[in-house]
Every structure is written in structure tokens, then in C-alpha cells.
Amino acid sequence: MRRFIPAFLLGLAAVLSPAGAPGAREVTPAEKRVIPYTGRLPLCGDPAVLAMMSNQFAEKESQFWNSNLTVVEFERIHPLAFKPWGLDHIPRRYCTATATLSNSRRHRVDYSVREDLDFIGNGWGVEFCIQGLDRNWAFAPACRMARP
């Protein structure tokens, strides 16, 4: 019995070691796939990104919530992460900012700029959440699901 325990522990260590871990896979960066991503995304403060968020917010407020709220200004724009889940995932840039709305209130905005995830899967798209105005709780709790 005494000889069995050390042999068992040695075998268990070999099976659980990182080098021989089952399920380990080779990581292929998204930019080097057969159908590659470019990895080129606009920066957090790019005027096109901010305009897309402003337009989408105004449209959603008007159509779904019967509100005339709009984004007047974005400030304190900061990047949070780029490809936070690894090189082999779809390129995404996560950002945060403060938005001043047409009612003069300021809200935190968490957003991501994503490659090939726009409306028809071509080009880049933006997904965002304005804290306090996630009326359908798509990013609940408190927009945390819009952050990395």
C-alpha cells in the first residue's frame, strides 16, 4: 500500500501538469486565420464611433421609449481593454466615457468597438450602454455586461 500512494501521486501530477494538460490547444491569432480579421479598429474617441453611438441612442429612445433624449457631448473618453480574452478572439476595443444628455444630466457610457460585428457583419460596429438608461436591462447590472 505504501508503494501505491507515491506512484499514484506521481501519475496524478503527470496527468495534471500544464505541459500534458488535456484540452490544451494551439492559439492562432485572429489576424492569422484562414479568413483573417484585420485587428484595425477605430480608437475610443474617434468621431465616427461617437456619432454612431449618438445616432443609435437617439433612435432607440425615440422609437422604443417615446423619449426625445439625445447625447449632446462625450468627454473623459478612456480605453479599458483591447482583445481582453486573448489573441484568438474577435478583435474588440472596450472603452468608457461620460455622456452629457439633452436633459443636462451626465451618465457613464461603457462601449465596445467590434470588428465584423456591425449590422451585416462587414466593417466595425459599436455596442454601448448608458448607465441609468439601460431600460430593458440588456447589460444589467448597471451596464457591467458592456465592460470586459
C-alpha positions in Angstrom: 0.0 0.0 0.0 2.8 2.4 0.8 4.4 2.0 -2.6 1.0 2.5 -4.3 0.4 6.0 -2.9 3.6 7.7 -4.2 3.2 6.1 -7.6 -0.4 7.2 -7.7 0.6 10.8 -6.8 3.4 10.8 -9.3 1.0 9.6 -12.0 -1.6 12.2 -11.0 1.0 15.0 -11.2 2.0 14.0 -14.7 -1.6 14.0 -15.9 -2.4 17.4 -14.3 0.8 19.1 -15.4 0.3 22.1 -17.7 2.5 20.6 -20.4 0.4 17.5 -20.6 -3.0 19.1 -19.9 -5.8 17.6 -21.9 -7.7 20.1 -23.8 -4.7 22.4 -24.3 -4.9 24.0 -27.8 -2.8 26.0 -30.0 -3.7 29.7 -30.1 -4.0 31.1 -33.6 -4.3 34.9 -33.6 -7.5 36.2 -35.2 -5.4 38.1 -37.7 -3.7 34.9 -39.0 -6.8 32.7 -39.5 -7.7 31.3 -42.9 -10.3 34.1 -43.1 -8.5 36.7 -41.0 -9.6 39.7 -39.1 -7.5 42.9 -39.6 -7.4 44.0 -36.0 -7.7 47.6 -37.2 -10.4 49.3 -35.2 -11.1 53.0 -34.6 -9.9 54.4 -31.3 -12.3 55.1 -28.5 -12.6 58.8 -29.2 -12.9 58.5 -33.0 -15.7 60.9 -34.2 -17.3 58.1 -36.2 -17.6 55.9 -33.1 -19.1 58.7 -31.1 -21.5 59.7 -33.8 -22.7 56.1 -34.3 -23.4 55.9 -30.5 -25.3 59.2 -30.5 -27.4 58.3 -33.5 -28.3 54.8 -32.2 -29.1 56.2 -28.8 -31.4 58.9 -30.2 -33.1 56.4 -32.5 -33.7 53.9 -29.7 -35.0 56.5 -27.3 -37.4 57.9 -29.9 -38.7 54.6 -31.3 -38.9 52.4 -28.2 -39.2 54.7 -25.2 -41.0 57.7 -26.7 -38.3 59.9 -25.4 -36.5 62.9 -27.0 -33.3 62.3 -25.1 -30.1 62.7 -27.2 -26.4 62.7 -26.5 -25.0 66.3 -26.5 -21.4 65.6 -25.7 -18.9 62.8 -24.8 -16.0 63.6 -22.5 -13.4 61.8 -20.4 -13.0 59.1 -23.0 -10.7 56.2 -21.9 -9.8 52.9 -23.3 -10.4 49.9 -21.0 -9.0 46.9 -22.9 -8.1 45.6 -26.4 -8.8 41.9 -27.1 -9.1 41.1 -23.3 -9.9 37.4 -23.9 -6.9 36.6 -26.0 -5.4 36.8 -29.4 -7.7 34.3 -31.0 -10.9 36.1 -30.2 -12.7 38.6 -32.5 -10.9 42.0 -32.1 -12.8 44.3 -29.7 -11.8 47.6 -28.1 -13.5 48.4 -24.8 -13.9 52.0 -23.7 -15.7 54.2 -21.2 -16.7 57.8 -21.3 -19.0 60.4 -19.7 -22.0 61.5 -21.8 -23.9 64.7 -21.3 -27.5 64.2 -22.4 -30.0 66.8 -23.7 -31.6 67.0 -20.2 -28.1 68.2 -18.9 -27.6 65.0 -16.9 -24.3 63.2 -17.1 -24.0 59.4 -17.4 -21.2 56.9 -17.6 -21.1 55.1 -21.0 -19.4 51.8 -21.5 -18.9 50.6 -25.1 -17.0 48.3 -27.3 -15.9 48.8 -30.9 -16.0 45.4 -32.6 -14.6 44.1 -35.9 -17.0 42.5 -38.4 -19.9 42.8 -35.9 -21.8 45.7 -37.4 -25.3 45.2 -38.8 -24.4 42.9 -41.7 -21.1 41.6 -40.4 -18.9 43.8 -42.5 -16.7 46.5 -41.0 -16.8 47.6 -37.4 -19.7 48.1 -35.1 -20.4 49.7 -31.7 -22.2 48.2 -28.7 -22.9 50.5 -25.8 -24.7 51.0 -22.6 -25.5 54.3 -20.9 -25.8 53.8 -17.1 -29.2 54.5 -15.8 -30.8 54.3 -19.3 -30.5 50.5 -19.9 -34.2 50.4 -19.8 -34.6 46.8 -21.0 -31.7 45.6 -18.8 -29.7 44.2 -21.7 -26.4 45.0 -19.9 -27.6 44.6 -16.3 -26.5 45.0 -13.6 -25.6 48.7 -14.1 -24.0 48.2 -17.6 -21.4 45.7 -16.3 -22.1 43.4 -19.2 -20.9 46.1 -21.6 -17.4 46.0 -20.0 -14.7 43.4 -20.4 
